[in-house]
């Protein structure tokens, strides 16, 4: 069965140009990017990260063709918060297991949303999801500054990733492995499928994103990817999904619709910031932020899965 690309990809030229510009400037401004990394992360999370997750209820009801009543909303939010609570409890009792699950969720979520830019299906699609997701997740941990990211992970799990890694290999070898993984799979895909265009912006993207994480400060690189790549593409896809033939929903509607839930998230983040700041532990603050992102990512990922299934069903209906 043929499929259509689902994830919005209208600004890929801008993404590639910005990525290349940051990589080039990084050779001269690495310390500056490091100095502003937390501002970049805050902007990415506050402007697009939190708001795009606040659309989950709308996606859920449309994907499952359910009427949005008081009772159905109560059921949705109860289930959503239950998933958040259970995963948060797991983080509390077994933080390292919580961390491993978070990386697996990150791998799948980023890999899926980026792979849906291509009209793939079957084994090749699953291979692309794995390669793209593993490349990004691996380089988040072992990219340009693995000792920094290991310190963040250790602050919340009590386990040093660096100590584990050096029992088997080096961080340099891991960085090279993860950086080459997706470009190699993309090239392989172009050889076996016409749906993977080698002469395209997507092939440049396959090189730029791994290079970004390999060379630029890890927090700054994540902030840029999360905001400009994942956040924008994913939000625009969700808005396209919620649109109809008669009404195209845009970002103005998006920010109005998500304002209330985003405000609640902002207040929570501000309170956590001041609480952790009182202890003066920068690594712990970043670790807690990513922990919060992780507990929200799981239910968000489950909702998004329903959206992509609805896309697949629509593809099937068009062919019958």
Buried (B, 14 or more C-beta within 10 A) or exposed (E): EEBEBBBBBEBBEEBBBBBBEBBEEBEEBBEEBBEBBBEBBBBBBBBBBBBBBBBBBBBBBBBBEEEEEEEBBEEBEEEBEEBBEEBBEBBEEEBBEBBEBBBEBBBBBBBBBBBBBBBBBEEBBBBBBBBBBBBBBBBBBBBBBBEBBBBBBBBBBEEBBBEEBEEEEEBEEBBBBBBBBBBEBBEBBBEEBEBBBEEBBBBBBBBBBBBBBBBBBBBBBBBBBBBBBBBBBBBBBBBBBBEEEEEEBEEEBBEEBBEEBBEEBBEEBEEBBEEBEEEEEBBBBBBBBBBBBBBBBBBBBBBBBBBBEBBBEEBEEEEE
